[in-house]
Amino acid sequence: MALSYGFKAMGLELRTLHLVICAVIFCANALAQLSATDNCFRVGLGKDLEKRLANHSTETDLSAKKNTADLSGHIIRLAADFSTNSRNILQNEEKNKESKIAETETQSRQMICRILETSGIPTDDAYGPDAVDAFLYLVSRTLKPSELAELYPAIIQAYRLKFIRPNVHLAVLVDKTRLAFGRKQLFGTQAIIRGDLLLLAPLDDPENVDSRRQRFGLSPLREYERSLQNQYRKPVIRSFQLPERSPNILPPAATPSEPANLWDASSGEPEIRIATALVKVDVLVRDTDAKNPASMASLALKKEDFRIFDNGRPAVIDFFNQTDAPFDIVLLLDLSGSTSGKTGLIKKSTRRFIQAKRPEDRLAIVTFTDKPTLVSDFEKDPEILLKRVKDIGGFGGSYVWDAFAFAMDLLDKSEKQRRKAIVSMTDGVDNALWFSGSGSGSRTSFADLAERVSRESVIIFPVYLDTEKEYPRLADSYKAARASLHYLAEASGGNYFTANKLEELEHLYDQVLSDVGAVYTLGFSPEIREGESAWHTIKIDVPSRPELRLKYRPGYFVQ
């Protein structure tokens, strides 16, 4: 029987996120209202199911086959109804949303219990692959973590015994269960909406994720990320640390015991600690009470004033310097069609910035539309720079993320002893957010750009140019664009600014120059524990000076 609810790799994964969102809004209430008769998930159920699998026979009598055939048809129809109802709810096409989803949840749980009591974990030979798909689909959408903990080991046993083939819904179930118990996902099926960004939950062994996805019928991860971006018009970022347990992933429940088998259970061997190379972090220090930003240049903090925490553990500061090293700065100017009304402002503020730069700093000028143009390579002489920007202009598409990647490529070639920064003037709206699903927009995904920013020591200062009033129907795209610029600033240790008048830009550029001119560099040798994530979080503070505001990159990758 062909499935009527679109269980294909790409379509299903988008549906997966629909239902993750559904769990936030509706499903927690629905689960709380279920009666005891809907719940067969007693302690010990999983062990009983595993015993039944051990004695499973592919030969069944005619009456049993008829019974499972009836159940197969029923669960396929139920899964189709669940999918349709959830989609309609999210598209605001359904009235009485909570009661409707609660009704479907109740029916699904009753069906899951009926199948478990009748024949145990459904297998491909007894129920057919489509019905098994539908069963796994409903299990992953309707069960609480404590119930998943009871059922999950038996489902994995059925897979390992080849009673269930690799499929999309099994991958979803594995990821949701692992996340519910503080483990990283294996297949990358789970994303969480955080404001105007989509956060892909962290991955275990990301280098091999596409081979796992292919084996289970899923599209490559980057294709999936783009499909999510097109569907929701929100940039996707990859999380490197586990989010707090949240109903965004599964409905809340009392903290259950972790399943003994989460596919790759740890060996329980003693923890091994590994020393790694010195990690250096640039810290921008600002006094929130200071009226004059330049006064920070005279701030005399010492090594002992700082504390640094690596993955929550105190670290010894082995290297300290209040650096005044010269900067290489890329001025990244958006001359696309959406900013055409701001071209005069961009030109004037660019000239002001050139005139205000420190003599030892070098500037490169890059303009972009649907492709970046190098107006000037790194140059110290302001007169040469002013000549080169005299006739800048352009009009066309907006490939913002490609332009940032181009600027970072330029900085990769700069001298190692120089600090690096990007100052961008843009509305941030990449064509990938404007023309959803058209294939238009940057070839660089925002997820790839964000990860690169997290890996490299480039400070980003976006100056947001508000062009939204010319395109009121694209309000969601503008929200996503602002969120993406905020993220780049935060991830790099920079600052986000908004400006619409030249007077505002004069002040903002003074602020940028002050920020890049007052930087402390801290270095420490972290202790890497075997099995820890390659991504480590950093926290830095100055306990004796609570009025100081510190900006620094939030973490680093272990090389």
N, C-alpha and C positions, 0 to 999 in steps of 0.2 A: 504494500500500500504506500503510495507516495505521500510524503508529509506535506500538509497544506500550510504550514506556518514558517516556511522559508528557512529551513535549517541548512543553510549553505555557509561556507566559512565566513565570508565578509558580512553578509546580511545578519548572520547569527551574532557575530561579535558586536555589531551595532545594537542589536536587540538586547544583548547582554548588558550593555551600559544603560539602556533604557530601564531595565529592571533593577539594576543596582540603584538607580535614582529612585525608582518606585519604592525600594526598600526604605529609603530615607523618609519618604512622605507618608506612605500608606501602610506598608507591610507590618511595621512594628505594632501599630494599633490592631491590625487584623489578627496577628498571632496571639495577642493578649486576650482576645475575645473567644478563642477556640475552646470548646468544651472538652472534658476529659475523654469523651467517647471518640474524639478525633485523634487521640494521641496513643500510639502503640509503642512509643519509644522508651520502653522500660530498660533499666540497667540489666545488662547481660544479653540484650537482643543481638548485639553485634557478634558475640561468641556463638550464639545459636545459629546465626546466618552463616558464619564461617564453617560450622560443622555440616550444615546442609550442602554447602558448596563442595566440601570434601567428598560427600557421598553423591554428588550430582551425576545423573545419567542422562545421556542424550536421547535415550529411548523412553518414550512416554506413551500411555494408552490413549485411545481415541477420545475418551471423555475428558481426560486432562488436557489434551490438545484443543478440544472445543472450548473448554473453560478459559485457557490462556488466550485463545483467539478472540473470545469475547472481551477479555480484559485488555488485550492489545488494542482493539479498535476503540475501546472506551478511553484509554489513557492518551492515545494519539489525538482524539477529538478534544479531550480536556486540555492538553498542552496547547492545541491550536486556539482554544477559547482564551486560555490564560495569556497567550502572546497578543492576541487581538485586543483583549480588554486593557492590557497594560499599555499597549501602543496608543489606544484611543484616549486613555486617561492622560498620558503625557502630552498628547496633542490637543488636550482640552476639548475632546469631542464627546466626553462621557459625563452625564450628570450622576449625582449620588456616588461620587468616586470611592469613598471609603467603604461604603457598604458593598459596592460591586466587587472591589478587589478582595474584601473579606470573604465574600461568598465563594469566589473562585479559589482563594487560599484554602478554605475549609474543604471544598470538594477535592482539591488536589491532595491534601493531607489524608483524607479518607481513602482516596484511591491508592496512595502510596502504602498505607497500612494494610489495605485489602490484599495488595499484591504480595507484600512481605509475609503476611499470615498464610496466604494460599500456597505460595511456591518459593518464598525466600527472594533473594536477589534475582531479578529477571535476567535471563541470558538470551543471547542472540538465537540459539537453536530453539528455545522454547517459545519465545515471544516475537522474535523477528527483530532485526536491527532498528527499524523505525520506532517500534514500541520501546525498546531499550533507550534509544535517544530521548524519547519523550519522558520516560521515567527519570533519567538523569537530569533533564532540563527542569522538571518540577522539583526534584530533590534539591537542586542547587538554588532554587528560587524561594522555597517555602519553609525549609527546615531551620531551626535555631542552631547555634553552635554546639550546644550540648547534645542535640540529636544527630548532627553531622558527625560528632565525635564517636557516637555509638555505631553509626552506619558506615562511615568512611572506610575502615579497614576491610570490611567484607567486600565492598565495591572494588577496592584495589586488588583484593585476592581474586575476585572474578576476572579482572583484567589480566592478572598475571597467569591465571589458568587458561586464558584465551577463551573464556566464556563471553567476554565483552571485547569487541574490537576497539582499537584506538579511534576516538571520535571527538568532535568539537566539545560536546557536552561533558565528557569526562575531563577534558582539559579545564573547562570552566569550573567544574566541581573541585578539582585538585587545587586550583588557584584560590578559590574562595575559602576552602577549608584551611589551607596553609596560612592565608592572611588572617583568618579569624583567630589563629593561635600564635600570631606573632612571627610567622615565617614568611620568607619571600616567595613570590609566585614563580612558577616554572615556565608558564606559557605566555604571560603578558596579556591575559584577557581582561584584567580588572583595572578600571580607571575610576577616578573620583573627581567630582566637580569641586574645585576650590575657587570660589569667586568667579572670575572670568577666565580661568585657566582650567585645563583638564590635566590632572596629575595621574600619570601611569604608575601604579603601585610598583614597588621595587622588585627587581628580578634576581633570581639566583642563577649563577652561571650565564650571564647575558651573552657571552660569546657564542654559545651553542643554542640560543633560543630559537633561531629560525629552523634548525634541523629538527628540533622537538615539535615546533609548530607544523612543519610539513608532514611529519609522521602522523599527526592527529588531525590533518585536514584543514589546517589554518593557513591563511595567507602570511607572507613575510611581515615581520613586526612593523617595519617602516611603512608598508602599504596600509596596515591597520591604523597606525597613528594618523596617516593622512585622511583615511576614511572617517575617523573620529573628528578630526579637525573640520572636514567638509560638512559633516552632519551637524555639528554643534556650533560651528563658526567660533571656536575657541582654540587658541594655541595649545598644543600638547607639550608637557614637560615630563621628563622621566625622574621619578623620585629615587634617591639613593639611600634613604633611610625609611624605616617602617613608620607609617602613620600610627597614631593612637587607634586602638580598637574602636570602631565607629559603626553606627548603623548605615553609613554610606556603603559598607561592604556587606554586612550581615545584620539582621535585626538583633537588638540587644537581648542579652540573657544573662543569667547568673554565670559566673566564670566557670566553665566546665573543665574537666580534665582533658589534657591534650591527647589526641589519638596516639596510640603507640606507634603507628606506622603512618608517617607523612611522606611516603614515597621514598625518601632518602634519609631516614632517621639517623641522627648523629651516633657515632660509635661509642660515645661516652669516654673516650680516651682523655688523659690529662691534658690540660690546656698548655699549649706551647707558645712562648713569647719570642718574637723575632724583632731584632733591631733593624731600623731602616735609616736611610740617609736623612740629613738635616732638612727640615721643612721650614721655609721662610714665608712669613706673612707680612704684607704691608698693612699698617693700621693708620687710618686717617683719623685724627683727633680734632674735635671741635668743642668749643666752650659754648653751651647753649645760652649762657648769660652775656657773652661778649657781643658788644654792638659792632665792633670792628673785626671782621674775619681775619684780617692780616695780623691781629695780635697773637694768633696761635703760633706764628713763626717763632715767637720768643718764649713759648711755653717750654719749661725745662723739666720734663719727666725723666726719671731714671729707670733702669731695668727693674729694680726692686718695687717700683710703683705698679707694675703690670702683673696680672695673673693670666695664665693661659690653660685651658682645659681641652684635652684631646679625647673625643668620644666620652666626655664626662669625667675623664681622669686628669688630675693635676699633672702638668708637664713642667720640666725644668727648662728655663729660658737659657739656652746655650749661646745665643747670638743676639746682640742688641745694637741698634744704631738709629740715631735720628738723622735720617738720610736727607740730603739736599741734592741728590743726584739729578742731573738734567732729565727732562722728559722728552719723549717722542710722542706727539699728539696728532691723531688723525681727526681733522674736521670733516664730518660726514654730512653732506647737505642734500636734502630731499628736494629735487626739482621736478617731481612727477606732476601729473595733471591735478591731483587733489590739492597740492600746495601752491598752485599757480598764483593764487591771490596773495601769497606770502613771499613771493620772489624778491620784492624790493626790501622787505624786512631782513630776509636771509642775506642778501648782498651787503647791506649796511652793517649788520651785526658781525658778519665775517671780517669786514675791514676793521671794525673796532677791536675784534679779538686779535687780529694780526698785530695791530698797533700796541695792544696791551701786553703781549706775550713777553716773557722773560728772555733776555738775550741768549741765555744758554740753552733754551728749549728749541726744539725743531718742530715745525708743523708740516704736515702733508694735507693737501686739500683733495677731497673726493666728492664729486657730485654723482647723483644716480637718478635714473628713472626705472626702465625695465632692464638696465644694465649699468654698472658703475663706470665712471670716467675719472681717470687720474689727472686732475688739473695741475697738481704740483707734487712732486716727490718731497721727501723730508728736506726742509730748508730753514736756515736760521735767519737769513737776511729778510727783514720785513719789506724792504722796497721791492725785492724780487717777487715775494709772495703777493704783494698788492698788484703788481703788473699782471701776474698770472690769473688772478681772480677777477680782473677788470671786466671781462666779457663772458663770464659764466652764464649759462642758460640751458634750458632743456624743457621737454614736455613729453609725457608718455605714461607708461605703466608705472607701478610702484612695487619694486622688488626689494623690500626693506631688508629682509633676512639675508639675501644674497649680498647686499651692500655691506652689512655688518661683517659677513664672512670675508669679503674682499679687504675690508679695513684691517681685520685681524691677520690676514695673509701679509699685508704690508708691514705690520708690526713684527711679524715673525722674522723679517729680514733686517730689522733695526739692530743697532749695536746692543750687545748683551748688558752692558753696564747701565744703560738708560732705562728709566721707568717708562711705562707705556700706558696710554690712555686714548679713549675715543670720545669725542664730543660730537653728538649727533643732533641735527635740527630736523625734525620729522614729525608727521602726525602718526607714524607707526603702523599705518594700515597697509599691510602687504596685500597684493592682489589675491593671494590665497585666501584671505578673509573676505574680500569683496565678492569674488566670483566662485562661490562654493561649488565644488565638483566639476569645474570647467577645465581643470588642468592648468589654469593660469596661476601665476604667482611664482615665488622663488623656488628654485631647485633645492636650495638649502631648507630643510624643515626647521621649524622653530625648536623642536626637540633636539636636533643635532646642534643647532647654534647654542642653545642653553647649556648643553653638556660641554661644549667646547669652552664656553665662557667659564664654567666651573673648573675646568682643568688648567686654564692659562691665567697668568698674572697680568691681565689687562683691565684697567679700571674704566668703567663706562659711565658717561654723564649724558643721558638723554635730555634734550630740551624739547618738550612737547609743544607742537604748534597745533592749535585747535582749529580744524577745518570742518568740524562736524555740522555746523549750521548750514553748510552748502549741500550736505547729504543726510537729511534728517531720517531717511528710511534705513540708514545703515548704522543706527545707534548701537546695535549689538556688536558690530564689527569695530566700532570706535572704543567701546568698553574693553573688548579683547585686546585691541592695540595698546591702549594705555596700560593694561595689566601686563602685557609682554614687555613694555619698556620699563615699568617698575621692576619687573623680575630681573631684567638684565642689569639694572643699577644695583639692586640688592645682592645678586649673585656675585657681582664683581667687586663689591665694596665701594661703589660710586654713589651718586645722588641723582635724583629725578627732579627736573625743573619744568615749570610751565611758564610760557611767555607769549604775549600777543603784541606787545609794543616795544619799540626800541629801548625805551627807558628801562623796562624790565630786563631786557637782555643785557644792558650794560651792567646792571647789578649782578645778574646771574653769572656772567662771564668772570667778573671779579671773584665771585664765590668759587667758581670752578678753579681758577688760577690759585686761589688761596688753598683749596683742598689738595690740589696736586703738589703744592709747595710745602706742606706741613705733614710729613709722613714719618712714622716710626717703623722700623723693620725688626721683627722679632723672629728668632729661629729656635727650633727645638728638635730633639731626636725622639720621635714617638716610639712607643712600644707596641708592636703589632702582634696581636694574638691570633693564632691559627684559627681559621673558621670565621673571623670577623669580615665584615663587608669591606670591599676595596675603597668605599667612600667613608671618610672620617669627618665628623663634625668638629668645628672649632668654636670655642667661646673665650672671649678675652674681656677683661674688665680692669678698672683702676679703682680699687676699693676706697682709697683715700680722697678721690675726686669724683663724687657721684654726679656732679654737674656736667662732666665731660661726656660728649657723645662720640662713640667710637664706630667707625665703619671699616669693615674688613670682609674678605670673602668668607662664606659660612663653612667651608670645608675644603678637603683636598682628596685626591685619589692616591692610594698607595701604588707606587710604581712597581 
